[in-house]
Amino acid sequence: MKINGIEFEDPRIFPPRKKDIREYKDGARTTVKEMWVEGYVMDGQAYCLHRYPMTITNRGVCTFDGRQVKDEEEKGLIAKLFGSVVPV
């Protein structure tokens, strides 16, 4: 899968661990869901495992790897992932 130009493993196929998903309050009215996903990146001659944070708020603001997601299709994909991924 690709969001913000970054390729990562589909968390529906490779579900994250329970410690990689959390929900917390950010102020009085904002709830944030956070999930860490993994992807393999070619670093020179070796593949490295990178972990990326993905967040969504109850107001619909999404971030991936610390950058806000602007594309509406990618926002929909993030919402769908948070709704369907079950941690192991």
JONOR-V270665 format. One record per pair of residues at least 12 apart in sequence whose ideal C-beta (glycine too) atoms are under 10 Angstrom apart, sorted by the first residue. I is the first residue (numbers start at 1). J is the second residue. Records with the same first field share a line. If there is no record, write none. Layout:
BEGIN
I=J + J
END
This chain:
BEGIN
1=13 + 37 + 39 + 74 + 77 + 81
2=39 + 64 + 74 + 77
3=37 + 52 + 54 + 62 + 63 + 64 + 65 + 67 + 69 + 71 + 73 + 74 + 75 + 77 + 78 + 81
4=52 + 54 + 62 + 63 + 64 + 65 + 66 + 67 + 68 + 69 + 70 + 71 + 74
5=64 + 65 + 67
6=37 + 39 + 41 + 50 + 52 + 64 + 65 + 67
7=39 + 40 + 41 + 50
8=37 + 38 + 39 + 40 + 41 + 50 + 51 + 52 + 54 + 64 + 65
9=37 + 38 + 39 + 40 + 49
10=37 + 81 + 85
11=35 + 36 + 37 + 38 + 54 + 81 + 82 + 84 + 85 + 86 + 87
12=80 + 81 + 84 + 85 + 86
14=37 + 38 + 85 + 88
15=35 + 84 + 85 + 86 + 87 + 88
16=35 + 36 + 37 + 38 + 51 + 54 + 85 + 86 + 87 + 88
17=36 + 87 + 88
18=86 + 87 + 88
19=36 + 87
20=34 + 35 + 36 + 37 + 38 + 51 + 53 + 85 + 87 + 88
21=33 + 34 + 35 + 36 + 54 + 82 + 85 + 86 + 87
22=34 + 35 + 36 + 55
23=35 + 58 + 82
24=55
25=58
26=55 + 57 + 58
29=57 + 58 + 59
30=57 + 58 + 59 + 61
31=56 + 57 + 58 + 59
32=55 + 56 + 57 + 58 + 59 + 61 + 63
33=54 + 55 + 56 + 57 + 58 + 62 + 78 + 79 + 82 + 83
34=53 + 54 + 55 + 56 + 63 + 82
35=52 + 53 + 54 + 55 + 56 + 78 + 81 + 82 + 85 + 87
36=51 + 52 + 53 + 54
37=50 + 51 + 52 + 53 + 54 + 64 + 65 + 81 + 85
38=50 + 51 + 52
39=51 + 52 + 65
50=65
51=65
52=64 + 65 + 66
53=65 + 66
54=69 + 78 + 81 + 82
55=68 + 69 + 78 + 82
56=69 + 75 + 78 + 79 + 81 + 82 + 83
60=75 + 78 + 79
61=75
62=74 + 75 + 76 + 77 + 78 + 79 + 82
63=78
64=78
END
